Amino acid sequence: MLADINRAAGDAIRVVCRFRPQNSREIKEGGIPVVTFDDELTSVRIESREYPGTFNFDRVFDWKSTQDHVFSYAASATIDDVMRGYNGTIFAYGQTGSGKTHTMMGDMENEGMKGLTPRIVESIFSTIFSSPPHLEFTVRVSFMEIYMEKIRDLLNPANDNLPIHEEKSRGVYVKGLLEVFVGSIGEVYDAMRRGQSSRMVAQTNMNSESSRSHSIFVLTITQKNLQDGSQKVGKLSLVDLAGSEKVGKTGASGQTLEEAKKINKSLSALGMVINALTDGKSSHIPYRDSKLTRILQESLGGNSRTTLIINCSPSSFNEAETVSTLRFGMRAKTIKNKAKINAELSPGELKALLKRCKVDLSSIQTYCHALEKELNVWRSGGTVSENDWVTPLNVAVAVEEVSTPSAPLPLPSSVTDSMRSSTPAILIADDEREDFLRRENELSDQLAEKEAELEQQKLRMEELIEAVANMRKGDTELLHENKVLSATVADLHLQIEKLQFETKDAAINLDSMKEEKGEMGQIVEDLKKRIIELQASQPVIAVTPEEKERRKKQKMAQMMVEFDPSASLSEKEKSMRASLAKLAHLKAHSSPPTKPEDIEAQHVELLEAKSQLEQQDALIEEFALKAKTSEEEVERLCRQKEELEGKVAAIEREYEELLDRTINEEVSGAGPEVASMFEDLKARLESVYESRSSHAETELEDYRAMLARKEEELVRMQTTVAEQRHLTEELKSAVESVRSAGGNGSGFSVDDNEEIQRLRKNMAQELAEFDGMKKKLMRDLKNRCEKVVELEISLEDVRDQYDTMAKTSNVAKASNAQQQKMAFLERNLEQLTAVQKTLVESNGMLKKDMVKMDRQLTARNERIVNLEGLLNDATTKLELQNQKFEAQLASMREKLQEARSSQTQNANPASAWLYSSRIAKPLRGGGNTFIPAGEMDSAGDVQVNLDDTPSKSRASWYISLLAKK
């Protein structure tokens, strides 16, 4: 075992160099290969003027080497060490686009292009399945990346800022990193696929899918011997470093530029750690300058078997970056690690070790007692002979070498500590070191928590800023709407208040008007009483109904006398009468004609008589029309009579109003000015009344004359009708005589007789109708005459009343003249009364104004109180609105918190795969044959599907380059 320990303590990092073919950009830029290799493929020479030199490595692979060749040399020995219980690390370093991801991952679905990681997984499971059946294995995998100096769990992306801890038993580890139990190759691929899909990549001028972070895939294999209970733990870390970038070539900008800065900074820290480890002069190794170097602390000078694969470009276009990478590999090759087996002893080995320790302890105790005795002798001044001196104690500890899979004996803690990578410094005690590590872990946890909390606070602050901006926008809109509505409500309130105030003011004015109305009503009542008294004091002219009837008959007699029924007939009537007389004379004195000439002459005369009779008929019709016109004229006179009656009524009303005003003037006072005003008013009223009365009498006389003319025409028409009737009778007798004469053979013909008979009948009928019309007109005329007489009587009564009032006024004037002696005293009394009345009225007005002002003041006070209440209500509403807004803000914060928590929950892989991956899946050996990926797995029966493997596109460009070669 000691030999194994010494060999492990002298292990150096194994460095493998691999070159890729030139890419299209290098060829386009005119690049040529500037590297050559020796025959043993252990050194590479740069053929360049600026960077010439030869670099030696453990192995060099040119661009023609296959993935299997690289795996066989770089990874197979590391897999054996891990299965024996060592810690192993394989990481790829180089500039961006140099083929690191292709080397580590490759094309997982292409058997020839698989990278180291899938081949290592297959090899590990093949070793497990071919192990003895008494060995039980459990495999755990974890996948993380270092992005922008933050550790992010790729299997659980919600954990994006994990802390780094260090313990004495575990070394350096990442706290909170999800470890997934796997039972087959397919499950490992599934975990790798999930992690690769969460990695940060971006496109640059050097690489279409450039890694923007360092990825670390860790396989932890626990091996337990079921026979003796011993246990070993091997941990393999597969690191794909992000490539160093020269901004001028990659064209990075913005976020990509920031990522490039962080990548170059961490790689620079890695170079400084390697320099400090290799120069032998540094007293401090800066592992803590970067999280990458802190995680790789065990792999750089610590407890690990490490293999470094440096990827380079052979082109002259990137010779500076290639030389820098080669120098980095040369420095790393000199680092010495102190790897040990991570094993736990079996109970039997622990018992043997305990027994051996007890024997050694008893020997040491015996030796100590002998030394104490000899020391006491020397202190007491005595001497001890040289032969009695205590011989030195030789404790032989037999240590057996333990080969795989047997468990080796544990080493003392001092040896274990010496094997770990450490910073050269002052030695401290173990308990102080443990306290320091514990304190460091606590501070790391706190720092990680604070960083995570800071990130959450930043996100929350951004969300809150956005929410506040939205709320402010909504608040601004609400405030604008609120202002508009408030202004509208304020205007409405002001209008309501104004209307209420105006209503109260109107009510006050109404009360004042009611009081004034009451006072005026009282005055009117007094005036009415005064009018009644004055009317009672005036002489009453009693006109009996008999007197009115007598006066009416007299008026009617006088009016009917004026109509003369014996008026002369018109010229046409006279001619008609002459014709009838001539016809009668012809009938009486003429003898029947015997000669044809006489007969013809008589026939002519008869025709003339017939024509005259027709003219008489026309005249009768004309009289009928005149009668109708007269009737219409009578109706018009009736209407004028009604209008005249209305005017008389208006005159009476004006007279009454004049009387009321005269009485009011008399009551108001008897001063000289009032008396003169009264006289003027009286004279003016009398003149108006006389003018109106004379005008009415003139109109009445005109109507009377018009009515007389109409009556005359009516009488003439009646006389004419009578004469026409008489003429008709004469014509009738004449026609009869003519008919008789014709019957004797000496008269007219039968046709003429019939015509005369027809004319006679028509004449008689028309005269009868005219007689009826005459009677009707006479009745209407009589009725209208009666109405005119009544109007004249009424007018005379009004005139008598007016004369009476005038006489009464003259009497009052005479009475005032007689009481001239009392006028002076009464005038003084009236002046005093007027002054008193003025004072009383002023006092009353002041009282009314005071009451009105009191009411207005009360109304204003009420309005002020209402306005104060409205102000308080508005303040309360504003406070409630503020509380409402605060509640809404709190609610939105809660919703944001819930949304954030739900996002966090959704971000966590809550699938069945995650829960099942936390269950241990023990695997036992037993000589099982290896089943390649893609078929049914014997351990987990999981079908592997790599169609969506993320590394497919990442390796396509490298495969195309190899295909060209």
DAFEN-V38400 format. One record per helix or strand of 2 or more residues. SS is the DSSP state (h for helix, s for strand). FROM is the first residue (numbers start at 1). LEN is the number of residues. Records with the same first field share a line. If there is no record, write none. Layout:
BEGIN
SS = FROM-LEN / FROM-LEN
END
This chain:
BEGIN
h = 2-8 / 24-5 / 67-8 / 76-9 / 100-5 / 116-14 / 185-13 / 247-4 / 255-25 / 287-3 / 291-5 / 316-18 / 347-33 / 386-3 / 413-7 / 430-108 / 545-17 / 571-19 / 596-73 / 672-72 / 750-69 / 820-88 / 912-6 / 951-14
s = 14-7 / 35-3 / 43-4 / 53-4 / 59-3 / 87-9 / 135-13 / 150-4 / 164-4 / 171-4 / 180-3 / 201-2 / 210-2 / 214-12 / 231-10 / 305-9 / 343-2 / 923-2
END
